[in-house]
């Protein structure tokens, strides 16, 4: 435990402005900017060089659980619950188009090349053609919510975590199934391939982290990581560390090579969040950790590692 305490954590900012739980968080094409979406239907752009001044770029009638930046075209995809997707041009900050693809909640969106993959509450991944602004395919993967997705670009694999406790991996070239990963005892909310492509890390409502070999998809480790549900996880750009955030109000920092816990960021020690921490990213711009919560605030942390 002594080694854990060497890591310095400094809270730099608490940002306010949303009127409801913040569920969505993503980094811009230029990582100086990041975007949040909340239960109040607001989508806000934030600038890490002047973090206090958020800029409202969309106001929609329903909650927003999913945001994704199309870096090639500099577009922001917004998952607007019960209404489908809205697409904003981040250069002009104007809405370009929208598509009513579902009357369910949208929990995650991934842009891969010319396609957007939209995971919805009816267990379907809908594939959109971004240039044609049309639906290509519906992939029915579960009877329950599709919660989270991640892509291994080298293998062209899309991993999908769902509320049926499974992670399903399929091939992006023909959408054929590659593997079904079973082991979680509840919904899978968090899912990331490591930057070097060697492992896939999953977490969820069972508060366990599972480490899978990204080639064989065999489970390598099972870690009781949090008190309550793990809502999300994010790697540092170099892959040496990752963070998890939880319904237990904490953010935890892990070393990837050993999967050892290195630091706990919480309310009592670091003026952390007072309620569930819903999303976290590790900024490519300045290596700060950014988190959003049910407490309607955004936290920005400086973590001194190496």
C-alpha positions in Angstrom: 0.0 0.0 0.0 2.9 2.4 0.6 3.8 2.3 -3.1 0.3 3.5 -4.0 0.7 6.7 -2.0 3.7 7.9 -4.0 1.4 8.9 -6.9 0.3 12.6 -6.6 -3.3 13.4 -7.5 -4.3 17.1 -7.8 -7.8 18.2 -8.6 -7.5 21.1 -11.1 -11.1 22.0 -11.8 -14.7 21.2 -11.0 -16.9 22.3 -14.0 -20.6 23.0 -13.7 -23.4 23.9 -16.0 -25.4 20.7 -16.6 -28.8 20.5 -14.8 -28.9 16.7 -14.6 -26.7 13.6 -14.4 -23.8 13.7 -17.0 -23.7 10.4 -18.9 -21.6 11.0 -22.0 -18.0 12.2 -22.4 -15.7 12.1 -25.4 -12.5 13.8 -26.7 -12.4 16.0 -29.8 -10.4 15.5 -32.9 -8.2 18.2 -31.4 -7.9 16.7 -27.9 -7.8 20.2 -26.4 -11.6 20.0 -26.6 -13.9 17.6 -25.0 -17.7 17.1 -25.1 -20.3 16.2 -22.5 -23.9 15.1 -22.8 -26.4 14.7 -19.9 -29.9 13.9 -18.8 -30.8 17.5 -19.5 -30.4 17.0 -23.2 -27.5 19.5 -23.4 -24.3 18.8 -25.3 -21.5 21.1 -24.2 -18.0 21.7 -25.7 -15.2 22.4 -23.2 -11.7 23.8 -23.9 -8.9 22.5 -21.7 -7.0 25.8 -22.2 -10.0 27.7 -20.7 -12.0 25.0 -18.9 -14.5 27.2 -17.0 -16.3 28.4 -20.2 -18.4 25.6 -21.6 -20.1 26.2 -24.9 -23.6 24.8 -25.5 -23.7 23.2 -28.9 -26.9 21.3 -28.8 -30.1 21.1 -26.7 -32.3 18.1 -27.3 -35.5 17.0 -25.7 -34.3 13.7 -24.2 -31.3 12.3 -22.3 -27.9 11.8 -24.0 -26.0 8.7 -23.1 -23.6 8.5 -26.1 -21.2 10.9 -27.9 -18.6 10.0 -30.5 -16.3 12.1 -32.6 -15.7 11.2 -36.2 -12.1 12.4 -36.4 -11.8 12.1 -40.2 -14.7 14.5 -40.9 -14.7 16.4 -37.5 -18.3 15.5 -36.8 -19.9 14.8 -33.4 -22.4 12.0 -33.3 -25.0 12.4 -30.5 -27.1 9.4 -29.3 -30.4 11.1 -28.5 -32.5 8.6 -26.5 -35.7 7.5 -28.3 -35.0 9.7 -31.3 -31.9 8.3 -32.9 -28.7 10.1 -33.9 -27.9 13.8 -34.4 -24.7 14.8 -36.2 -23.0 18.1 -35.6 -20.2 19.7 -37.7 -17.6 20.7 -35.1 -16.1 23.4 -37.4 -19.3 25.3 -37.7 -21.0 23.8 -34.5 -24.2 23.4 -36.6 -26.3 20.3 -36.9 -25.8 18.7 -40.3 -28.3 15.8 -40.2 -30.1 13.4 -38.0 -31.5 9.9 -38.4 -34.4 8.4 -36.5 -33.0 4.9 -36.3 -34.6 3.6 -33.1 -37.1 4.5 -30.4 -34.9 2.9 -27.7 -32.1 4.4 -25.7 -28.7 4.7 -27.4 -25.8 3.6 -25.1 -22.8 3.8 -27.3 -21.6 4.9 -30.8 -18.4 4.0 -32.5 -17.2 5.5 -35.8 -15.0 3.2 -37.9 -14.0 4.5 -41.3 -17.1 5.4 -43.2 -19.4 3.6 -40.8 -21.0 4.5 -37.5 -22.0 1.6 -35.2 -24.9 2.5 -32.8 -25.6 0.2 -29.8 -29.2 0.4 -28.6 -31.5 -0.7 -25.8 -33.2 -3.4 -27.9 -29.9 -5.4 -28.3 -29.2 -4.2 -31.8 -26.1 -2.7 -33.3 -27.2 -0.5 -36.2 -24.6 0.2 -38.9 -24.8 3.6 -40.6 -23.2 4.8 -43.8 -21.9 8.2 -42.8 -21.5 9.6 -46.3 -24.9 8.3 -47.5 -26.5 9.2 -44.2 -28.4 5.9 -44.3 -28.8 2.6 -42.5 -26.7 -0.3 -43.9 -27.5 -3.1 -41.4 -29.1 -4.1 -38.1 -27.1 -6.7 -36.2 -29.3 -8.3 -33.5 -26.9 -9.4 -30.8 -29.0 -9.7 -27.6 -32.4 -9.5 -26.1 -31.0 -6.9 -23.7 -29.3 -3.5 -23.9 -26.1 -3.1 -25.9 -24.1 -1.0 -23.4 -20.5 -0.5 -24.7 -18.3 -1.1 -27.8 -14.7 -1.0 -28.7 -12.7 -1.7 -31.8 -9.3 -3.4 -32.5 -8.4 -1.7 -35.8 -5.5 -4.1 -36.5 -7.6 -7.3 -36.3 -10.7 -5.4 -37.5 -12.7 -6.8 -34.5 -15.6 -5.0 -32.8 -16.2 -6.0 -29.2 -19.7 -5.4 -27.8 -20.7 -5.5 -24.1 -24.3 -6.1 -23.3 -26.8 -6.4 -20.4 -27.0 -10.2 -21.0 -23.6 -10.3 -19.1 -21.6 -11.2 -22.3 -19.1 -9.6 -24.6 -19.5 -10.6 -28.2 -16.7 -10.0 -30.7 -17.4 -9.9 -34.4 -15.4 -9.3 -37.6 -15.9 -5.9 -39.2 -15.2 -7.2 -42.7 -18.3 -9.4 -42.9 -19.9 -8.9 -39.5 -19.4 -12.6 -38.7 -19.1 -13.7 -35.1 -15.6 -14.3 -33.7 -16.1 -15.1 -30.1 -18.6 -14.8 -27.2 -16.9 -14.0 -23.9 -18.7 -15.2 -20.8 -17.8 -14.8 -17.2 -19.5 -11.6 -16.0 -22.5 -12.2 -13.7 -24.2 -8.9 -14.6 -24.3 -6.2 -17.3 -21.1 -5.2 -19.1 -20.7 -1.4 -19.1 -16.9 -1.0 -19.6 -14.9 -2.4 -22.4 -11.5 -1.4 -23.9 -8.7 -3.0 -26.0 -5.3 -1.9 -24.7 -3.4 0.5 -27.0 -0.9 -2.3 -27.9 -3.8 -4.6 -28.8 -2.7 -7.4 -26.4 -5.6 -7.4 -23.9 -9.3 -6.6 -23.8 -10.4 -5.3 -20.4 -14.1 -5.6 -19.4 -16.0 -4.4 -16.4 -19.6 -4.0 -15.3 -22.4 -4.2 -12.8 -20.8 -7.2 -11.0 -17.9 -4.8 -10.0 -15.3 -7.2 -11.5 -12.6 -6.4 -14.0 -11.9 -9.2 -16.4 -8.7 -9.3 -18.5 -8.9 -11.3 -21.8 -6.1 -12.2 -24.1 -7.0 -10.2 -27.3 -5.7 -13.0 -29.6 -7.3 -16.1 -28.1 -10.0 -14.2 -26.1 -9.3 -16.5 -23.1 -9.8 -14.9 -19.7 -6.4 -14.2 -18.0 -7.5 -12.4 -14.8 -10.5 -11.7 -12.7 -10.2 -8.7 -10.3 -12.7 -7.6 -7.7 -12.2 -4.0 -8.5 -14.9 -1.8 -7.0 -17.7 -1.9 -4.4 -20.4 -1.3 -7.0 -20.8 -1.3 -10.7 -17.9 -0.3 -12.9 -19.3 2.2 -15.3 -16.4 2.9 -17.7 -12.7 2.5 -18.2 -10.0 4.4 -20.2 -6.4 3.8 -21.0 -3.6 6.4 -20.9 -2.4 7.0 -24.5 0.8 5.0 -24.0 -1.2 2.1 -22.5 0.9 1.8 -19.3 -2.0 2.7 -17.0 -5.8 2.8 -17.1 -8.6 4.2 -15.0 -11.9 2.8 -14.0 -14.9 4.7 -12.6 -17.7 3.4 -10.6 -21.1 3.7 -9.0 -19.2 3.6 -5.7 -18.2 7.2 -6.4 -14.5 6.4 -6.9 -12.0 6.5 -9.8 -9.3 3.8 -9.6 -5.9 3.9 -11.3 -4.3 0.6 -12.5 -1.0 -0.4 -13.9 -1.5 -2.4 -17.1 1.5 -4.7 -17.0 0.6 -6.0 -13.5 -3.1 -5.1 -13.2 -2.2 -3.8 -9.8 -4.3 -1.0 -8.2 -2.1 2.1 -7.9 -4.4 4.8 -6.6 -7.9 5.5 -5.4 -9.4 8.9 -6.1 -12.4 9.5 -4.0 -14.4 12.2 -2.1 -12.7 11.8 1.3 -9.1 12.0 0.1 -9.3 14.0 -3.1 -12.6 16.0 -3.1 -13.9 13.5 -5.7 -17.4 13.0 -6.8 -20.3 12.6 -4.4 -22.3 10.2 -6.5 -21.8 7.7 -9.3 -18.9 8.4 -11.7 -20.3 7.6 -15.1 -17.6 8.2 -17.6 -13.8 8.9 -17.6 -11.3 9.7 -20.3 -7.5 10.2 -20.1 -6.8 13.3 -22.2 -4.3 13.0 -25.0 -3.9 16.8 -24.8 -2.3 17.2 -21.4 -2.6 13.7 -19.9 -5.2 14.9 -17.4 -8.0 12.5 -16.3 -11.5 13.9 -16.9 -14.6 12.4 -15.2 -18.3 13.1 -15.2 -20.9 12.1 -12.6 -24.5 11.9 -11.5 -23.6 14.9 -9.3 -23.8 17.1 -12.5 -20.2 18.1 -12.3 -17.1 17.4 -14.4 -13.7 16.9 -12.7 -10.3 17.4 -14.2 -7.4 15.7 -12.4 -3.6 16.0 -12.7 -2.0 12.6 -11.9 1.7 12.6 -11.5 3.0 9.2 -12.5 6.2 9.0 -14.6 
